[in-house]
């Protein structure tokens, strides 16, 4: 059974950086687009970034462009999220997700993802 496991979260001061990883076990990771979402307490799940199956196209939430960078290493079955200049409002559980369709592009819509990780907590202190 394919699983997604996120890591790299933690507590960081405002202005700092974190790099999240999402490792896929089993399946054919390289055939699927991947995305990152986040969910803060009391708020709806929010799209962060996505990358196509080849790692050639990326898509970001407008508010996060320039601070967050998504990438993938298909040889390692891993997708990354580099987060820079972190702000307290970035505090959330960050989840990675695998697209439902193979060889797809990038998408911001949660319903187009069929497999989710458990998430990793990111806390940014002011």
N, C-alpha and C positions, 0 to 999 in steps of 0.2 A: 504494500500500500504506500502510495506516495505521501510524503509529509514535507511540510515547510517549517523550518525552525529558524526563528529570528534570534539575533544576538547583537551585542554592542551597545545596548541602551545603558542608561545610568543617570547620575546627577552631574550637571555641569553648570558653571556660572554663565550668566548672560555674556554674549560675545564669543563664547567658546565654540568648539567643534566636536562632533561625534561622527563616527562612521558605523552605520548599521549594516549587518550582513543577514542574508536569508539563504540558507542552504536547503536544497531539495534532495531528498533521499528517494531513490527509485525513480521510475518513469523516464521520460525523455525530455529533460529540462530544456534542451536547446530548441525544441519545436514550438515553444510557447512564449507569448509575450508575458511580461511580469509587471506588477505594479506595487506601489507602496501607498498605503492609506494611513490615516491616523484618527484616533477618537479620544477626545478629551472628556472628562467627567461631565455628564449632563448635556453633552452635545452629540450631534449626529456624526456618523463616520464621514470623513472628509478625504477626498482624493489629494494625493501629494505628487506622485510622479509615476510614469510608466515608460517601459522600454520594449521595443519590438523583439521578436525572437532572435534576430541576428545581432541585436545590440547597435543597430545603425540609426534608428530613429528614437527620439525621446520626446516626452510630452510632460509639461509641468503645470501645476496649478499656478495661475497668474501671480498670485501673491508670494509665491515661493521662488519664482525664477530668479536666478542670479545668486541664490544662497544655497540651494540644494542641488545635488548632482546625482543622477541615477546611472548606474552602469551594471554590466554583467560579465561574468566569466563563464562561458559555457563549458570549458574544460573542467572547471571546479563545481559546476552545478550551483552557482551562487550569484545572487543579485545583491548589489550594494546601494546604500544611500548615504552619500557624504553630505553632512549638514554643517554649514558654516554660519558664523555670526548669529548664533542661536539667541532667541528671545524667550522671555517667560511664557508668552502665548504659544510657543511651540511645544509646551508641555502636553504630553498625550501618550497613549499607547500606540505604538507604530506597528502596523501589520503588513506583511507582504502577501501577495496573492498571485495566483497563476490564472491566466486567461482560459476561458472554456474552449476556445477554438485554437487549433494549431495553425502555425504560420500566419498569424494575424498581425495587425499593426498595433498601434498604441491606442489606449482608450482610457477615459476617465470614469467610466460608469461601472459601479460596483457589481451590477447584475451581469456584467460580461466576464466576471471572474468566477471560477468554479471551485477553487481550492484556496484555503486561507491558512495562514499560520496562527499561532496563539498570541503573538504580539510581544513586543519588548517595550518596557516603560522608559520614557525619556522625560526627565525633569530638569527644567532650566530655572535656576534661582536668580533673583534680581540683585 
